[in-house]
Amino acid sequence: MQSHKFACCSAAALLVGFVGTALAAEGAAAMPMAVAKNLNEQKFEPFPGTPACLTGTGLAGEPAKGPALFEVKFTTGCTVPWHWHTPDEHVMLVSGIGRMEMKDSKPVTLRAGAYAMMPGHHAHQFTCVSACVMFLRSDGVFDTHYINADGKEIPPEEALEPQSGPSVPINSSPAP
């Protein structure tokens, strides 16, 4: 029981730091507004250039201008294929089970409360194994660069075509 309380408090403290850092990164000129919303009050919409099986909502920042924080929902089986971002990306899984694959690493099963960080230009892909909700934080202007098995950049339309067979690990560095 004590370890469960510690885990919950640790997750809550991490989330507060996660959100606080995103808001602080927006700069002193922009005064953040206080916001408190439950999951069922969020308006989730598709993100352009991403799989149709995920929806999200912006919580803080402006992703086209700088750091931002999103809440993202994935349906079971949804995969965001191999890609990288210019800024660092932080994710914290709120619910569900996911599979994070990163360049030159073994896949990791993420469960509620899990955290992952991908440095800028680091190839990765995410698959939702069981209905996932996560917080996603970008340290800068948010972009997505999809890549093929050779690490070469490809257009979103090609990356998001239905795939057959298992995913191919990426073992080479993507072009910056």
KOLFI-100486 format. One record per residue (C-alpha): residue number from 0; residue in three letters; chain; x, y, z. Coordinates in nm, 4 decimals. Layout:
BEGIN
+-----+-----+----+----------+----------+----------+
:   i :  aa : ch :       xx :       yy :       zz :
+-----+-----+----+----------+----------+----------+
: NUM : Ala :  A :        X :        Y :        Z :
...
+-----+-----+----+----------+----------+----------+
This chain:
BEGIN
+-----+-----+----+----------+----------+----------+
:   i :  aa : ch :       xx :       yy :       zz :
+-----+-----+----+----------+----------+----------+
:   0 : Met :  A :   0.0000 :   0.0000 :   0.0000 :
:   1 : Gln :  A :   0.2824 :   0.2363 :   0.0926 :
:   2 : Ser :  A :   0.4625 :   0.1735 :  -0.2388 :
:   3 : His :  A :   0.1360 :   0.2391 :  -0.4287 :
:   4 : Lys :  A :   0.1026 :   0.5783 :  -0.2540 :
:   5 : Phe :  A :   0.4666 :   0.6563 :  -0.3359 :
:   6 : Ala :  A :   0.4152 :   0.5633 :  -0.7023 :
:   7 : Cys :  A :   0.1012 :   0.7792 :  -0.7282 :
:   8 : Cys :  A :   0.2695 :   1.0752 :  -0.5556 :
:   9 : Ser :  A :   0.5800 :   1.0350 :  -0.7728 :
:  10 : Ala :  A :   0.3690 :   1.0290 :  -1.0903 :
:  11 : Ala :  A :   0.1773 :   1.3369 :  -0.9749 :
:  12 : Ala :  A :   0.4994 :   1.5234 :  -0.8924 :
:  13 : Leu :  A :   0.6473 :   1.4313 :  -1.2307 :
:  14 : Leu :  A :   0.3336 :   1.5541 :  -1.4086 :
:  15 : Val :  A :   0.3387 :   1.8850 :  -1.2179 :
:  16 : Gly :  A :   0.7034 :   1.9317 :  -1.3169 :
:  17 : Phe :  A :   0.6226 :   1.8263 :  -1.6729 :
:  18 : Val :  A :   0.3434 :   2.0842 :  -1.7111 :
:  19 : Gly :  A :   0.5283 :   2.3528 :  -1.5146 :
:  20 : Thr :  A :   0.8357 :   2.3211 :  -1.7342 :
:  21 : Ala :  A :   0.6234 :   2.3470 :  -2.0493 :
:  22 : Leu :  A :   0.4539 :   2.6609 :  -1.9229 :
:  23 : Ala :  A :   0.7794 :   2.8181 :  -1.8027 :
:  24 : Ala :  A :   0.9383 :   2.7500 :  -2.1405 :
:  25 : Glu :  A :   0.6754 :   2.9685 :  -2.3087 :
:  26 : Gly :  A :   0.8636 :   3.2726 :  -2.1837 :
:  27 : Ala :  A :   0.8087 :   3.5461 :  -1.9330 :
:  28 : Ala :  A :   0.6294 :   3.7731 :  -2.1822 :
:  29 : Ala :  A :   0.3309 :   3.5377 :  -2.2120 :
:  30 : Met :  A :   0.1376 :   3.5046 :  -1.8892 :
:  31 : Pro :  A :  -0.0091 :   3.1541 :  -1.8762 :
:  32 : Met :  A :  -0.3723 :   3.1256 :  -1.7811 :
:  33 : Ala :  A :  -0.4807 :   2.8876 :  -1.5086 :
:  34 : Val :  A :  -0.6419 :   2.5776 :  -1.6585 :
:  35 : Ala :  A :  -0.7999 :   2.2708 :  -1.4997 :
:  36 : Lys :  A :  -0.9953 :   2.0251 :  -1.7139 :
:  37 : Asn :  A :  -1.0870 :   1.6609 :  -1.6828 :
:  38 : Leu :  A :  -1.0161 :   1.4199 :  -1.9671 :
:  39 : Asn :  A :  -1.3833 :   1.4036 :  -2.0673 :
:  40 : Glu :  A :  -1.3893 :   1.7857 :  -2.1022 :
:  41 : Gln :  A :  -1.1055 :   1.7966 :  -2.3570 :
:  42 : Lys :  A :  -1.1836 :   1.8424 :  -2.7260 :
:  43 : Phe :  A :  -0.9721 :   1.5815 :  -2.9073 :
:  44 : Glu :  A :  -0.9150 :   1.6300 :  -3.2799 :
:  45 : Pro :  A :  -0.7019 :   1.4612 :  -3.5459 :
:  46 : Phe :  A :  -0.3497 :   1.6028 :  -3.5901 :
:  47 : Pro :  A :  -0.2496 :   1.6695 :  -3.9527 :
:  48 : Gly :  A :   0.0184 :   1.4330 :  -4.0825 :
:  49 : Thr :  A :  -0.0423 :   1.1675 :  -3.8176 :
:  50 : Pro :  A :  -0.2282 :   0.8354 :  -3.8225 :
:  51 : Ala :  A :  -0.6088 :   0.8661 :  -3.8140 :
:  52 : Cys :  A :  -0.6126 :   0.6347 :  -3.5101 :
:  53 : Leu :  A :  -0.4876 :   0.9100 :  -3.2777 :
:  54 : Thr :  A :  -0.6426 :   1.2368 :  -3.1670 :
:  55 : Gly :  A :  -0.5130 :   1.5067 :  -2.9390 :
:  56 : Thr :  A :  -0.5568 :   1.8440 :  -2.7812 :
:  57 : Gly :  A :  -0.3120 :   2.1215 :  -2.7024 :
:  58 : Leu :  A :  -0.2790 :   2.2031 :  -2.3335 :
:  59 : Ala :  A :  -0.0006 :   2.4641 :  -2.3276 :
:  60 : Gly :  A :   0.2217 :   2.6490 :  -2.5699 :
:  61 : Glu :  A :   0.2008 :   2.6940 :  -2.9449 :
:  62 : Pro :  A :   0.3668 :   2.4019 :  -3.1266 :
:  63 : Ala :  A :   0.4365 :   2.6113 :  -3.4390 :
:  64 : Lys :  A :   0.6225 :   2.8719 :  -3.2317 :
:  65 : Gly :  A :   0.7957 :   2.6838 :  -2.9489 :
:  66 : Pro :  A :   0.7558 :   2.4373 :  -2.6622 :
:  67 : Ala :  A :   0.4140 :   2.2782 :  -2.6279 :
:  68 : Leu :  A :   0.2253 :   2.0216 :  -2.4231 :
:  69 : Phe :  A :  -0.0394 :   1.7905 :  -2.5706 :
:  70 : Glu :  A :  -0.2749 :   1.5242 :  -2.4437 :
:  71 : Val :  A :  -0.3058 :   1.2433 :  -2.6989 :
:  72 : Lys :  A :  -0.5423 :   0.9443 :  -2.7269 :
:  73 : Phe :  A :  -0.4611 :   0.6332 :  -2.9332 :
:  74 : Thr :  A :  -0.6923 :   0.3479 :  -3.0259 :
:  75 : Thr :  A :  -0.5735 :  -0.0056 :  -2.9630 :
:  76 : Gly :  A :  -0.3340 :  -0.1113 :  -3.2404 :
:  77 : Cys :  A :  -0.2518 :   0.2450 :  -3.3483 :
:  78 : Thr :  A :   0.1089 :   0.2880 :  -3.4624 :
:  79 : Val :  A :   0.2946 :   0.6097 :  -3.5278 :
:  80 : Pro :  A :   0.5574 :   0.4744 :  -3.7700 :
:  81 : Trp :  A :   0.9307 :   0.5428 :  -3.7497 :
:  82 : His :  A :   1.0003 :   0.9148 :  -3.7266 :
:  83 : Trp :  A :   1.1998 :   1.1809 :  -3.5469 :
:  84 : His :  A :   1.1460 :   1.5386 :  -3.4279 :
:  85 : Thr :  A :   1.3847 :   1.8343 :  -3.4265 :
:  86 : Pro :  A :   1.3245 :   1.9140 :  -3.0555 :
:  87 : Asp :  A :   1.3428 :   1.6687 :  -2.7665 :
:  88 : Glu :  A :   1.0146 :   1.4857 :  -2.7047 :
:  89 : His :  A :   0.8900 :   1.3702 :  -2.3647 :
:  90 : Val :  A :   0.5955 :   1.1329 :  -2.3174 :
:  91 : Met :  A :   0.4160 :   1.0137 :  -2.0054 :
:  92 : Leu :  A :   0.1600 :   0.7387 :  -2.0446 :
:  93 : Val :  A :  -0.1515 :   0.8136 :  -1.8390 :
:  94 : Ser :  A :  -0.3449 :   0.4970 :  -1.9204 :
:  95 : Gly :  A :  -0.3247 :   0.1915 :  -2.1411 :
:  96 : Ile :  A :  -0.0271 :  -0.0106 :  -2.2579 :
:  97 : Gly :  A :   0.2127 :   0.1012 :  -2.5291 :
:  98 : Arg :  A :   0.5245 :  -0.0225 :  -2.7026 :
:  99 : Met :  A :   0.8057 :   0.2279 :  -2.7559 :
: 100 : Glu :  A :   1.0756 :   0.1398 :  -3.0061 :
: 101 : Met :  A :   1.3833 :   0.3591 :  -3.0321 :
: 102 : Lys :  A :   1.6798 :   0.3495 :  -3.2672 :
: 103 : Asp :  A :   1.9483 :   0.1062 :  -3.1499 :
: 104 : Ser :  A :   1.7438 :  -0.0021 :  -2.8443 :
: 105 : Lys :  A :   1.5244 :  -0.2939 :  -2.7470 :
: 106 : Pro :  A :   1.1479 :  -0.2231 :  -2.7510 :
: 107 : Val :  A :   1.0029 :  -0.1203 :  -2.4150 :
: 108 : Thr :  A :   0.6500 :  -0.1914 :  -2.2926 :
: 109 : Leu :  A :   0.5088 :   0.1230 :  -2.1316 :
: 110 : Arg :  A :   0.2311 :   0.1100 :  -1.8731 :
: 111 : Ala :  A :   0.0382 :   0.3850 :  -1.6952 :
: 112 : Gly :  A :   0.2834 :   0.6239 :  -1.5295 :
: 113 : Ala :  A :   0.5709 :   0.5353 :  -1.7660 :
: 114 : Tyr :  A :   0.7952 :   0.8089 :  -1.9017 :
: 115 : Ala :  A :   1.0102 :   0.8183 :  -2.2153 :
: 116 : Met :  A :   1.2321 :   1.0892 :  -2.3637 :
: 117 : Met :  A :   1.3638 :   1.0969 :  -2.7180 :
: 118 : Pro :  A :   1.6354 :   1.3516 :  -2.7946 :
: 119 : Gly :  A :   1.5943 :   1.5599 :  -3.1081 :
: 120 : His :  A :   1.6648 :   1.3679 :  -3.4309 :
: 121 : His :  A :   1.6369 :   1.0315 :  -3.2506 :
: 122 : Ala :  A :   1.4326 :   0.7796 :  -3.4539 :
: 123 : His :  A :   1.1454 :   0.6089 :  -3.2729 :
: 124 : Gln :  A :   0.7978 :   0.4658 :  -3.3191 :
: 125 : Phe :  A :   0.5076 :   0.4071 :  -3.0809 :
: 126 : Thr :  A :   0.2359 :   0.1432 :  -3.0909 :
: 127 : Cys :  A :  -0.0641 :   0.1494 :  -2.8599 :
: 128 : Val :  A :  -0.1209 :  -0.2079 :  -2.7421 :
: 129 : Ser :  A :  -0.4304 :  -0.1238 :  -2.5355 :
: 130 : Ala :  A :  -0.6247 :   0.2097 :  -2.5563 :
: 131 : Cys :  A :  -0.3643 :   0.4718 :  -2.4630 :
: 132 : Val :  A :  -0.3774 :   0.8259 :  -2.3270 :
: 133 : Met :  A :  -0.0516 :   1.0169 :  -2.2894 :
: 134 : Phe :  A :   0.0933 :   1.3591 :  -2.2275 :
: 135 : Leu :  A :   0.3431 :   1.4599 :  -2.4956 :
: 136 : Arg :  A :   0.5783 :   1.7538 :  -2.4458 :
: 137 : Ser :  A :   0.7945 :   1.9111 :  -2.7147 :
: 138 : Asp :  A :   1.0938 :   2.1244 :  -2.6132 :
: 139 : Gly :  A :   1.0650 :   2.3432 :  -2.9243 :
: 140 : Val :  A :   0.8776 :   2.3952 :  -3.2494 :
: 141 : Phe :  A :   0.7082 :   2.0595 :  -3.3053 :
: 142 : Asp :  A :   0.7704 :   1.8797 :  -3.6319 :
: 143 : Thr :  A :   0.7574 :   1.5176 :  -3.7459 :
: 144 : His :  A :   0.9973 :   1.3628 :  -3.9965 :
: 145 : Tyr :  A :   0.8927 :   1.0121 :  -4.1038 :
: 146 : Ile :  A :   1.1670 :   0.7746 :  -4.2155 :
: 147 : Asn :  A :   1.1931 :   0.4416 :  -4.3947 :
: 148 : Ala :  A :   1.3899 :   0.1318 :  -4.2842 :
: 149 : Asp :  A :   1.7088 :   0.2887 :  -4.4228 :
: 150 : Gly :  A :   1.6607 :   0.6015 :  -4.2084 :
: 151 : Lys :  A :   1.5811 :   0.8166 :  -4.5129 :
: 152 : Glu :  A :   1.3096 :   1.0796 :  -4.4762 :
: 153 : Ile :  A :   0.9814 :   1.0015 :  -4.6526 :
: 154 : Pro :  A :   0.6570 :   1.2007 :  -4.6935 :
: 155 : Pro :  A :   0.3780 :   1.1431 :  -4.4388 :
: 156 : Glu :  A :   0.1519 :   0.9957 :  -4.7082 :
: 157 : Glu :  A :   0.4061 :   0.7191 :  -4.7723 :
: 158 : Ala :  A :   0.4801 :   0.6603 :  -4.4029 :
: 159 : Leu :  A :   0.1111 :   0.6371 :  -4.3130 :
: 160 : Glu :  A :   0.0175 :   0.3829 :  -4.5827 :
: 161 : Pro :  A :  -0.1069 :   0.0584 :  -4.4270 :
: 162 : Gln :  A :   0.1885 :  -0.1705 :  -4.3600 :
: 163 : Ser :  A :   0.2005 :  -0.5476 :  -4.3777 :
: 164 : Gly :  A :   0.4293 :  -0.7561 :  -4.1601 :
: 165 : Pro :  A :   0.6344 :  -0.6651 :  -3.8526 :
: 166 : Ser :  A :   0.8085 :  -0.3323 :  -3.8146 :
: 167 : Val :  A :   1.1723 :  -0.3126 :  -3.9154 :
: 168 : Pro :  A :   1.4133 :  -0.1792 :  -3.6482 :
: 169 : Ile :  A :   1.5988 :   0.1373 :  -3.7374 :
: 170 : Asn :  A :   1.9730 :   0.1109 :  -3.6703 :
: 171 : Ser :  A :   2.1075 :   0.4098 :  -3.8568 :
: 172 : Ser :  A :   2.0964 :   0.7769 :  -3.7689 :
: 173 : Pro :  A :   1.8449 :   0.9877 :  -3.9612 :
: 174 : Ala :  A :   1.9663 :   1.2841 :  -4.1594 :
: 175 : Pro :  A :   1.9323 :   1.6069 :  -3.9572 :
+-----+-----+----+----------+----------+----------+
